[in-house]
Amino acid sequence: MRLEVMRLKAQIMCQHKEDTEIIQTYLKELNIEYYIASKDQGFHMWNMHQPDFLIIDEHMNIDHNQELIRRIRKSEFNTHTYVLWIEENDHLMSNTCTNCDVDDFIGRPFSKEEFKRRMYSAMKTISLVEQNFIVYALSRVFEARDKGSFGHLSRVSALSKILLEGLEEDEKYQGIINQRFKEDLMISCQLHDIGKIGIEDIILKKPGQYTKDEFAKMKEHVIIGYEIIKSMKEKYPRARFLNMALEITRHHHEKFDGTGYPDGLKGEDIPLAARIVGLADFYDALTSKRVYKRKYTHDEAKKLILDHQGTHFDPVLVHIFLENEINFKIISEEHGEI
């Protein structure tokens, strides 16, 4: 079955027909759906359609517009309508943005290029709001299920950031690690263990070592997680970070020598994001107390990481870990529940 991609939607509220017609033309080129609302229809139409954008101008009556935006902000729940205010006076524009929670403004007359730049910036904001809510909700569900892992996701994110910043200085990765890569990694790494929600409590919460069969069941969490993220991507195709989340969720237990799971990927065939999160996850799992193991010291974890350099872990990442081990230790010892 073919999935239909959900298009962005805009509510236009402009006094002059000429402005409305110009905006309609630009929105069509951006493949954004739109409808027109009068001053009196404003909140009713917003409440009925729940648009991604509200494009409004000062000629609709400033006091009315400010009250409309306040009502919208008060009524929003886990959503954010991006408000673009069209204005002619620069001083009034800045005051309006401050006083009634407008996201951006654009001066009249505006070119097609300027309008599109503002809309592309707005799309990025909307995407970030969507993905932050998705990740926050899922991570809280996971931690509620496995209380022994509380704080693990936040710590893995912090540790991954240290590795990422070190790797960014490597000339080899300067063309790969851009702002988009960093943003996607920071949010998607928090979903790496989401598949454990599908593991039975008798295994997930078992004290002591797993049997061979139990460990085989536990390893299935990477496939379960991958399928969860895959279904999310089908439902929310605009959430760009889910592409990286697919890689991390499935491959963060691969090993550099090809002996990991589930696909036995080797070396740089393992996605970079999964290699980064894999090392961060390993360190935090060792230095945290779990029902099945004691809490390892930093030095014990460090020794194990060094012992598995080039076999389990990317040697470049191990080198970055060593250069920043004091920061790893601080996160482990001082931020046990962040």
C-alpha positions in Angstrom: 0.0 0.0 0.0 1.3 3.4 -1.0 1.5 5.9 1.9 0.4 9.5 1.2 2.8 12.1 2.4 1.0 14.7 4.6 1.4 18.2 3.2 2.0 21.3 5.3 -1.0 23.6 5.6 -1.2 27.4 5.9 -4.0 29.8 7.0 -3.8 33.1 5.2 -5.3 36.2 6.9 -4.5 39.3 4.8 -6.6 42.4 4.3 -5.7 43.1 0.7 -6.6 40.8 -2.1 -3.3 41.5 -3.9 -1.2 40.2 -0.9 -3.4 37.1 -0.6 -3.0 36.3 -4.3 0.8 36.7 -4.2 1.1 34.4 -1.1 -1.2 31.8 -2.7 1.2 31.7 -5.7 4.3 31.3 -3.6 2.7 28.6 -1.4 1.7 26.6 -4.5 5.3 26.6 -5.6 6.3 25.3 -2.2 3.7 22.6 -2.3 2.0 23.9 0.8 -1.8 23.7 1.1 -3.6 26.8 2.1 -7.0 28.3 2.9 -8.1 31.9 3.5 -9.8 33.1 6.7 -11.4 36.4 7.5 -10.8 38.3 10.7 -14.0 37.0 12.3 -13.3 33.4 11.2 -9.7 33.4 12.4 -9.7 31.2 15.6 -12.6 29.0 14.4 -10.8 28.2 11.2 -7.5 27.6 13.0 -9.2 25.3 15.5 -10.9 23.3 12.7 -7.9 22.9 10.4 -4.9 23.0 12.8 -2.6 24.6 10.2 1.2 24.5 10.4 1.5 28.2 9.4 -0.5 31.3 10.1 0.3 34.1 7.7 -1.3 37.3 8.9 -0.8 41.1 8.3 -1.2 44.2 10.3 -4.1 45.5 8.3 -6.4 42.9 9.8 -6.2 45.0 13.0 -3.2 44.7 15.3 -5.2 44.3 18.6 -7.4 41.6 17.0 -4.3 39.8 15.6 -2.5 39.8 19.0 -5.6 38.4 20.7 -6.0 35.7 18.1 -2.3 34.6 18.5 -2.7 34.5 22.2 -5.7 32.3 21.9 -3.9 30.0 19.6 -0.8 29.7 21.8 -3.1 29.0 24.8 -4.9 26.3 22.9 -1.9 24.5 21.4 -1.1 21.1 22.7 2.1 19.4 21.6 2.0 21.4 18.4 3.3 24.8 17.3 1.7 27.0 14.7 4.4 29.1 13.0 3.2 32.7 12.8 4.6 34.8 10.0 3.5 38.5 10.4 3.5 40.8 7.4 4.3 44.4 8.3 5.5 47.7 6.9 7.0 49.4 9.9 10.2 47.8 11.2 9.8 49.2 14.7 6.2 47.9 15.0 7.4 44.5 13.6 9.9 43.9 16.4 7.5 45.0 19.1 4.8 42.7 17.7 7.1 39.7 17.7 8.0 40.3 21.3 4.6 41.1 22.6 2.4 38.3 21.1 4.7 35.3 20.4 5.1 35.8 16.6 7.8 33.5 15.2 8.9 35.8 12.4 8.0 38.9 10.4 8.5 40.0 6.8 8.4 43.5 5.4 6.2 44.6 2.6 6.9 44.5 -0.3 8.7 41.2 -0.2 10.2 39.1 -3.0 9.4 35.5 -3.8 13.0 34.5 -2.8 12.6 36.3 0.6 9.3 34.7 1.3 10.6 31.2 0.5 13.6 31.7 2.7 11.3 32.5 5.6 9.1 29.5 4.9 12.1 27.1 4.7 13.2 28.4 8.1 9.7 27.9 9.4 9.6 24.3 8.0 12.8 23.5 10.0 11.2 24.8 13.2 8.0 22.8 12.6 10.1 19.6 12.0 12.1 20.1 15.2 8.9 20.5 17.2 7.4 17.3 15.8 10.5 15.2 16.3 11.2 16.5 19.8 7.7 15.5 20.9 8.0 12.1 19.3 11.4 11.4 21.0 10.4 12.7 24.4 7.2 10.6 24.4 8.9 7.4 23.3 11.9 7.8 25.7 9.6 8.4 28.7 7.6 5.3 27.7 10.8 3.2 27.6 12.1 4.5 30.9 8.7 3.9 32.6 9.0 0.3 31.4 12.6 -0.3 32.5 13.1 1.8 35.6 16.6 0.5 36.0 17.6 2.4 32.9 16.4 5.8 34.2 18.9 8.5 33.0 20.6 6.2 30.6 19.2 7.9 27.5 20.2 11.3 28.6 23.7 10.1 29.5 24.2 8.3 26.2 23.2 11.5 24.4 25.7 13.5 26.4 28.5 10.9 25.9 27.7 10.7 22.2 28.0 14.5 21.9 31.6 14.3 23.3 32.6 11.7 20.7 30.9 13.6 18.0 32.7 16.8 18.8 36.0 15.0 18.9 35.3 13.3 15.5 34.3 16.6 14.0 37.9 17.7 14.3 39.1 14.8 12.1 39.6 16.0 8.5 38.2 12.7 7.2 34.8 13.5 8.7 34.5 17.2 8.0 32.4 16.7 4.9 30.1 14.2 6.8 29.5 15.8 10.2 27.6 19.0 9.4 25.0 20.8 11.5 22.2 18.5 10.2 24.2 15.3 11.2 24.8 16.7 14.7 21.1 17.7 15.2 19.9 14.3 14.0 22.3 12.3 16.2 21.5 14.2 19.3 17.8 13.4 19.1 17.9 10.0 17.4 20.4 8.4 19.8 17.7 8.6 22.6 15.7 6.0 20.7 18.5 3.4 20.4 17.0 1.0 23.0 13.3 1.6 22.2 13.0 -2.0 21.0 13.4 -3.2 24.6 9.7 -2.3 25.1 9.0 -5.5 23.2 11.1 -7.7 25.4 9.2 -9.7 28.1 9.6 -8.6 31.7 10.9 -12.0 32.7 14.0 -11.3 30.6 14.2 -7.6 30.7 14.1 -7.4 34.5 15.9 -10.7 35.2 18.6 -10.4 37.9 21.9 -12.2 37.0 23.2 -13.5 33.7 21.1 -14.5 30.8 21.0 -18.0 29.4 21.9 -18.5 25.8 18.2 -18.5 24.8 17.4 -15.5 26.9 20.3 -13.5 25.4 19.0 -14.5 21.9 15.7 -13.0 22.9 17.2 -9.9 24.3 19.1 -9.3 21.0 15.8 -9.1 19.2 15.3 -5.6 20.7 17.3 -4.1 17.8 14.9 -5.5 15.2 11.9 -4.6 17.3 13.2 -1.1 17.6 14.0 -0.9 13.9 10.4 -1.9 13.0 9.0 0.7 15.5 11.1 3.5 13.9 10.2 2.3 10.4 6.5 2.5 11.2 7.1 6.0 12.6 8.9 7.1 9.5 5.9 5.9 7.4 3.6 7.9 9.5 5.8 11.0 9.8 7.8 11.2 6.6 8.8 14.8 7.3 10.7 13.8 10.5 14.2 13.7 8.9 16.0 12.4 12.0 14.2 9.1 11.8 16.5 8.1 8.9 19.5 8.2 11.4 17.3 6.6 14.1 16.8 3.6 11.9 20.6 3.2 11.6 21.3 3.6 15.2 18.5 1.5 16.5 19.4 -1.5 14.3 23.1 -1.3 14.3 24.4 0.1 17.7 25.4 -3.5 18.7 27.4 -4.2 15.6 31.1 -4.8 16.2 34.0 -3.4 14.2 35.3 -6.9 13.4 32.0 -8.0 12.1 31.0 -10.3 15.0 28.1 -8.1 16.3 24.4 -8.3 15.6 21.9 -8.3 13.9 23.6 -8.0 10.5 27.3 -8.7 11.2 28.4 -5.4 9.6 32.1 -4.7 9.7 34.3 -1.6 10.0 33.0 1.4 8.3 30.1 -0.5 6.8 28.6 0.1 10.2 26.9 3.6 10.0 29.0 6.3 11.7 26.1 7.3 14.0 25.7 3.7 15.2 29.4 3.4 15.9 29.3 6.6 18.0 26.2 5.6 20.0 27.5 2.0 20.4 30.6 3.1 22.3 28.6 5.7 24.4 26.0 3.0 25.2 28.6 0.4 26.2 30.4 2.8 28.6 27.2 3.9 30.3 25.8 0.4 30.5 29.0 -0.7 32.3 29.2 2.3 34.7 25.5 2.0 35.7 24.0 -0.4 38.1 21.5 -2.8 36.5 19.5 -5.7 37.9 21.8 -8.2 36.1 25.1 -6.6 37.0 27.1 -4.4 39.4 28.2 -0.9 38.6 31.7 -0.9 37.0 34.2 1.9 37.8 35.4 4.3 35.2 38.8 2.5 35.1 37.2 -0.9 34.7 35.1 0.4 31.8 38.1 2.1 30.2 40.1 -1.2 30.3 37.4 -3.1 28.6 37.1 -0.5 25.9 40.8 -0.5 25.3 40.8 -4.4 25.2 38.1 -4.2 22.5 39.7 -1.5 20.4 39.6 -2.5 16.7 37.4 -5.6 17.5 34.3 -4.2 19.1 34.9 -0.5 18.7 36.2 1.9 16.0 39.8 2.7 16.9 39.3 6.4 16.0 36.4 6.6 18.5 38.4 4.9 21.2 41.2 7.5 20.7 38.6 10.3 21.2 37.3 8.5 24.3 40.8 8.5 25.8 41.3 12.2 25.0 38.0 13.0 26.8 37.8 10.3 29.4 37.6 12.8 32.3 34.4 14.2 30.8 33.0 10.6 30.5 33.9 10.0 34.1 32.2 13.3 35.2 29.0 12.4 33.4 29.0 8.9 35.0 29.8 10.0 38.5 28.2 13.4 38.9 25.2 13.1 36.6 23.8 9.7 37.5 20.3 10.8 36.7 20.3 13.6 34.1 
